[in-house]
């Protein structure tokens, strides 16, 4: 069992979804990142790959255009656990973007719902 699965306590618990918004400090953030910001995003990509491999991450990516808000939707059984998951995120914990965690309900999903 991976560390994230142990942290999240997957055994016999109702799983809920969480959305984590990452708000950039300026417009056109992706195009204007500094070296330090790019390094933090390399660590961010590794963090996301780990969550995906652990079966925690559902979907993630940036909004395109002038405002590059990042979005990650993941599973966690409760708010405390969700907060522990995002506490490890390097871009927001490093102060490069502002994080905003909210409960989320996956309503309709192509391939699952009709």
TORGUFI-319078 format. One line per field, with one value per atom (N, C-alpha, C): residue number from 1; atom name; x negated, y, z. Coordinates in nm, 2 decimals, always signed. Layout:
N
pos = c(NUM_...)
site = c(CA_...)
xx = c(X_...)
yy = c(Y_...)
zz = c(Z_...)
This chain:
114
pos = c(1_1_1_2_2_2_3_3_3_4_4_4_5_5_5_6_6_6_7_7_7_8_8_8_9_9_9_10_10_10_11_11_11_12_12_12_13_13_13_14_14_14_15_15_15_16_16_16_17_17_17_18_18_18_19_19_19_20_20_20_21_21_21_22_22_22_23_23_23_24_24_24_25_25_25_26_26_26_27_27_27_28_28_28_29_29_29_30_30_30_31_31_31_32_32_32_33_33_33_34_34_34_35_35_35_36_36_36_37_37_37_38_38_38_39_39_39_40_40_40_41_41_41_42_42_42_43_43_43_44_44_44_45_45_45_46_46_46_47_47_47_48_48_48_49_49_49_50_50_50_51_51_51_52_52_52_53_53_53_54_54_54_55_55_55_56_56_56_57_57_57_58_58_58_59_59_59_60_60_60_61_61_61_62_62_62_63_63_63_64_64_64_65_65_65_66_66_66_67_67_67_68_68_68_69_69_69_70_70_70_71_71_71_72_72_72_73_73_73_74_74_74_75_75_75_76_76_76_77_77_77_78_78_78_79_79_79_80_80_80_81_81_81_82_82_82_83_83_83_84_84_84_85_85_85_86_86_86_87_87_87_88_88_88_89_89_89_90_90_90_91_91_91_92_92_92_93_93_93_94_94_94_95_95_95_96_96_96_97_97_97_98_98_98_99_99_99_100_100_100_101_101_101_102_102_102_103_103_103_104_104_104_105_105_105_106_106_106_107_107_107_108_108_108_109_109_109_110_110_110_111_111_111_112_112_112_113_113_113_114_114_114)
site = c(N_CA_C_N_CA_C_N_CA_C_N_CA_C_N_CA_C_N_CA_C_N_CA_C_N_CA_C_N_CA_C_N_CA_C_N_CA_C_N_CA_C_N_CA_C_N_CA_C_N_CA_C_N_CA_C_N_CA_C_N_CA_C_N_CA_C_N_CA_C_N_CA_C_N_CA_C_N_CA_C_N_CA_C_N_CA_C_N_CA_C_N_CA_C_N_CA_C_N_CA_C_N_CA_C_N_CA_C_N_CA_C_N_CA_C_N_CA_C_N_CA_C_N_CA_C_N_CA_C_N_CA_C_N_CA_C_N_CA_C_N_CA_C_N_CA_C_N_CA_C_N_CA_C_N_CA_C_N_CA_C_N_CA_C_N_CA_C_N_CA_C_N_CA_C_N_CA_C_N_CA_C_N_CA_C_N_CA_C_N_CA_C_N_CA_C_N_CA_C_N_CA_C_N_CA_C_N_CA_C_N_CA_C_N_CA_C_N_CA_C_N_CA_C_N_CA_C_N_CA_C_N_CA_C_N_CA_C_N_CA_C_N_CA_C_N_CA_C_N_CA_C_N_CA_C_N_CA_C_N_CA_C_N_CA_C_N_CA_C_N_CA_C_N_CA_C_N_CA_C_N_CA_C_N_CA_C_N_CA_C_N_CA_C_N_CA_C_N_CA_C_N_CA_C_N_CA_C_N_CA_C_N_CA_C_N_CA_C_N_CA_C_N_CA_C_N_CA_C_N_CA_C_N_CA_C_N_CA_C_N_CA_C_N_CA_C_N_CA_C_N_CA_C_N_CA_C_N_CA_C_N_CA_C_N_CA_C_N_CA_C_N_CA_C_N_CA_C_N_CA_C_N_CA_C_N_CA_C_N_CA_C_N_CA_C_N_CA_C)
xx = c(-0.09_+0.00_-0.09_-0.06_-0.14_-0.12_-0.21_-0.20_-0.07_-0.03_+0.09_+0.22_+0.22_+0.33_+0.34_+0.23_+0.23_+0.28_+0.22_+0.26_+0.41_+0.46_+0.60_+0.70_+0.65_+0.74_+0.85_+0.81_+0.91_+1.00_+0.96_+1.04_+1.18_+1.28_+1.42_+1.46_+1.42_+1.46_+1.53_+1.63_+1.69_+1.59_+1.56_+1.47_+1.55_+1.49_+1.55_+1.45_+1.50_+1.41_+1.38_+1.27_+1.22_+1.16_+1.19_+1.13_+1.03_+0.91_+0.81_+0.77_+0.81_+0.78_+0.64_+0.56_+0.43_+0.44_+0.45_+0.46_+0.33_+0.30_+0.17_+0.16_+0.04_+0.02_+0.03_+0.03_+0.04_+0.10_+0.14_+0.19_+0.07_+0.11_+0.01_-0.10_-0.07_-0.16_-0.25_-0.19_-0.26_-0.37_-0.34_-0.43_-0.54_-0.52_-0.61_-0.68_-0.68_-0.73_-0.88_-0.92_-1.07_-1.13_-1.26_-1.33_-1.28_-1.27_-1.22_-1.08_-0.99_-0.86_-0.86_-0.94_-0.95_-1.00_-1.09_-1.14_-1.03_-0.95_-0.84_-0.74_-0.72_-0.62_-0.68_-0.81_-0.86_-0.83_-0.84_-0.81_-0.66_-0.58_-0.43_-0.39_-0.46_-0.42_-0.45_-0.56_-0.60_-0.50_-0.45_-0.35_-0.22_-0.18_-0.06_-0.07_-0.19_-0.21_-0.20_-0.25_-0.24_-0.10_-0.02_+0.12_+0.20_+0.16_+0.22_+0.19_+0.06_+0.02_+0.08_+0.11_+0.17_+0.32_+0.38_+0.52_+0.60_+0.53_+0.60_+0.65_+0.56_+0.60_+0.70_+0.80_+0.90_+0.86_+0.84_+0.80_+0.73_+0.64_+0.58_+0.54_+0.51_+0.46_+0.49_+0.42_+0.44_+0.55_+0.61_+0.69_+0.60_+0.64_+0.56_+0.61_+0.54_+0.57_+0.49_+0.54_+0.47_+0.46_+0.56_+0.56_+0.54_+0.42_+0.39_+0.41_+0.54_+0.57_+0.56_+0.49_+0.47_+0.59_+0.63_+0.73_+0.69_+0.71_+0.69_+0.81_+0.87_+0.98_+0.93_+0.95_+0.89_+0.99_+0.96_+1.04_+0.98_+1.06_+1.01_+1.14_+1.13_+1.25_+1.30_+1.22_+1.27_+1.18_+1.22_+1.15_+1.01_+1.00_+0.86_+0.76_+0.81_+0.72_+0.69_+0.80_+0.78_+0.68_+0.69_+0.59_+0.45_+0.43_+0.30_+0.25_+0.33_+0.29_+0.23_+0.31_+0.27_+0.15_+0.13_+0.02_-0.11_-0.12_-0.24_-0.26_-0.17_-0.18_-0.28_-0.39_-0.50_-0.48_-0.39_-0.37_-0.30_-0.19_-0.12_-0.19_-0.25_-0.32_-0.45_-0.50_-0.62_-0.58_-0.45_-0.41_-0.40_-0.41_-0.41_-0.27_-0.17_-0.03_+0.05_+0.17_+0.26_+0.35_+0.36_+0.44_+0.58_+0.68_+0.82_+0.88_+0.90_+0.95_+1.10_+1.18_+1.33_+1.38_+1.49_+1.55_+1.61_+1.62_+1.67_+1.75_+1.85_+1.93_+1.92_+1.87_+1.86_+2.01_+2.07_+2.21_+2.22_+2.19_+2.20_+2.06_+2.04_+1.91_+1.93_+1.87_+1.88_+1.83_+1.90_+1.86_+1.92_+1.96_+2.01_+2.16_+2.20_+2.34_+2.41_+2.53_+2.61_+2.72)
yy = c(-0.12_+0.00_+0.12_+0.22_+0.34_+0.43_+0.53_+0.62_+0.71_+0.75_+0.83_+0.75_+0.62_+0.54_+0.52_+0.50_+0.48_+0.61_+0.73_+0.86_+0.88_+0.84_+0.87_+0.77_+0.66_+0.57_+0.51_+0.44_+0.40_+0.29_+0.21_+0.09_+0.13_+0.08_+0.09_+0.23_+0.33_+0.47_+0.52_+0.61_+0.68_+0.78_+0.78_+0.87_+0.99_+1.11_+1.23_+1.29_+1.38_+1.45_+1.59_+1.64_+1.78_+1.85_+1.98_+2.05_+2.15_+2.16_+2.24_+2.34_+2.47_+2.57_+2.64_+2.66_+2.73_+2.86_+2.97_+3.10_+3.17_+3.21_+3.27_+3.41_+3.46_+3.60_+3.71_+3.66_+3.77_+3.70_+3.78_+3.74_+3.68_+3.59_+3.53_+3.46_+3.40_+3.34_+3.23_+3.14_+3.04_+3.09_+3.20_+3.25_+3.34_+3.38_+3.47_+3.41_+3.28_+3.22_+3.25_+3.27_+3.29_+3.15_+3.14_+3.02_+2.94_+3.02_+2.96_+2.90_+2.98_+2.93_+2.80_+2.80_+2.68_+2.56_+2.58_+2.47_+2.42_+2.51_+2.47_+2.39_+2.43_+2.36_+2.22_+2.20_+2.07_+1.98_+2.03_+1.95_+1.93_+2.03_+2.02_+1.90_+1.89_+1.79_+1.65_+1.64_+1.51_+1.48_+1.58_+1.56_+1.51_+1.57_+1.52_+1.38_+1.35_+1.21_+1.11_+1.14_+1.05_+1.03_+1.14_+1.13_+1.05_+1.06_+0.98_+0.84_+0.81_+0.67_+0.60_+0.68_+0.63_+0.62_+0.66_+0.65_+0.76_+0.86_+0.97_+1.08_+1.12_+1.22_+1.18_+1.26_+1.23_+1.30_+1.43_+1.51_+1.64_+1.69_+1.82_+1.89_+2.02_+2.10_+2.24_+2.33_+2.47_+2.52_+2.63_+2.71_+2.78_+2.79_+2.85_+3.00_+3.08_+3.22_+3.31_+3.42_+3.52_+3.48_+3.42_+3.38_+3.23_+3.19_+3.05_+2.98_+2.98_+2.91_+2.76_+2.69_+2.55_+2.48_+2.36_+2.29_+2.14_+2.09_+1.95_+1.90_+1.79_+1.72_+1.59_+1.56_+1.44_+1.38_+1.26_+1.20_+1.20_+1.22_+1.21_+1.19_+1.11_+1.08_+1.19_+1.29_+1.40_+1.52_+1.63_+1.76_+1.76_+1.70_+1.70_+1.63_+1.51_+1.44_+1.52_+1.58_+1.66_+1.78_+1.84_+1.94_+1.89_+1.77_+1.71_+1.68_+1.64_+1.61_+1.74_+1.85_+1.97_+2.04_+2.01_+2.07_+2.03_+1.92_+1.87_+1.93_+2.01_+2.07_+2.18_+2.17_+2.26_+2.40_+2.43_+2.56_+2.65_+2.60_+2.68_+2.69_+2.57_+2.57_+2.66_+2.68_+2.76_+2.91_+2.94_+3.08_+3.14_+3.05_+3.10_+3.12_+3.05_+3.06_+3.05_+3.10_+3.09_+2.97_+2.88_+2.76_+2.78_+2.72_+2.73_+2.59_+2.52_+2.39_+2.39_+2.32_+2.32_+2.17_+2.14_+2.01_+2.01_+1.90_+1.89_+1.76_+1.77_+1.65_+1.63_+1.51_+1.48_+1.44_+1.53_+1.50_+1.41_+1.45_+1.37_+1.34_+1.23_+1.19_+1.11_+1.16_+1.09_+0.94_+0.85_+0.71_+0.64_+0.72_+0.66_+0.69_+0.81_+0.85_+0.86_+0.85_+0.86_+0.97)
zz = c(+0.00_+0.00_+0.00_-0.09_-0.10_+0.02_+0.04_+0.15_+0.14_+0.02_+0.01_+0.05_+0.00_+0.04_+0.19_+0.25_+0.40_+0.46_+0.42_+0.47_+0.45_+0.34_+0.31_+0.38_+0.43_+0.50_+0.42_+0.31_+0.21_+0.25_+0.35_+0.39_+0.44_+0.37_+0.41_+0.45_+0.38_+0.40_+0.28_+0.30_+0.19_+0.14_+0.01_-0.05_-0.10_-0.08_-0.14_-0.23_-0.31_-0.40_-0.35_-0.39_-0.35_-0.47_-0.48_-0.59_-0.53_-0.58_-0.53_-0.65_-0.62_-0.72_-0.68_-0.78_-0.76_-0.83_-0.76_-0.82_-0.84_-0.96_-0.99_-0.94_-0.92_-0.86_-0.97_-1.10_-1.20_-1.33_-1.42_-1.55_-1.63_-1.72_-1.81_-1.73_-1.62_-1.53_-1.60_-1.68_-1.74_-1.84_-1.91_-2.00_-1.94_-1.81_-1.75_-1.62_-1.60_-1.48_-1.47_-1.35_-1.32_-1.31_-1.30_-1.28_-1.15_-1.04_-0.92_-0.93_-1.00_-1.02_-1.11_-1.21_-1.30_-1.22_-1.13_-1.05_-0.95_-0.90_-0.81_-0.89_-1.02_-1.10_-1.14_-1.16_-1.18_-1.06_-0.94_-0.82_-0.81_-0.86_-0.86_-0.95_-1.07_-1.17_-1.10_-1.03_-0.97_-0.86_-0.78_-0.68_-0.74_-0.86_-0.92_-0.97_-1.03_-1.08_-0.97_-0.85_-0.74_-0.70_-0.69_-0.66_-0.76_-0.89_-0.99_-0.98_-0.95_-0.94_-0.82_-0.71_-0.59_-0.60_-0.71_-0.73_-0.66_-0.62_-0.55_-0.65_-0.74_-0.84_-0.94_-0.97_-1.07_-1.20_-1.19_-1.31_-1.26_-1.35_-1.31_-1.44_-1.43_-1.54_-1.52_-1.60_-1.59_-1.68_-1.64_-1.73_-1.83_-1.95_-2.05_-2.07_-2.14_-2.16_-2.07_-2.04_-1.96_-1.81_-1.76_-1.61_-1.60_-1.55_-1.56_-1.42_-1.38_-1.26_-1.28_-1.18_-1.19_-1.11_-1.16_-1.10_-1.08_-0.96_-0.94_-0.86_-0.91_-0.84_-0.80_-0.67_-0.61_-0.51_-0.46_-0.36_-0.23_-0.13_+0.01_+0.10_+0.20_+0.28_+0.37_+0.40_+0.48_+0.46_+0.52_+0.50_+0.56_+0.67_+0.73_+0.64_+0.59_+0.50_+0.37_+0.31_+0.19_+0.22_+0.34_+0.37_+0.38_+0.43_+0.44_+0.30_+0.21_+0.07_+0.01_+0.02_-0.05_+0.03_+0.15_+0.23_+0.16_+0.09_+0.03_-0.11_-0.16_-0.29_-0.29_-0.38_-0.37_-0.41_-0.51_-0.56_-0.46_-0.40_-0.31_-0.17_-0.13_+0.00_-0.01_-0.13_-0.15_-0.17_-0.17_-0.18_-0.33_-0.43_-0.57_-0.62_-0.56_-0.60_-0.47_-0.48_-0.36_-0.38_-0.28_-0.29_-0.23_-0.29_-0.24_-0.25_-0.14_-0.13_-0.11_-0.18_-0.17_-0.18_-0.11_-0.13_-0.27_-0.34_-0.47_-0.49_-0.57_-0.60_-0.75_-0.79_-0.93_-0.98_-1.05_-1.09_-1.21_-1.32_-1.44_-1.50_-1.55_-1.60_-1.73_-1.84_-1.97_-1.95_-2.00_-1.99_-1.87_-1.77_-1.64_-1.64_-1.67_-1.66_-1.80_-1.80_-1.93_-1.90)
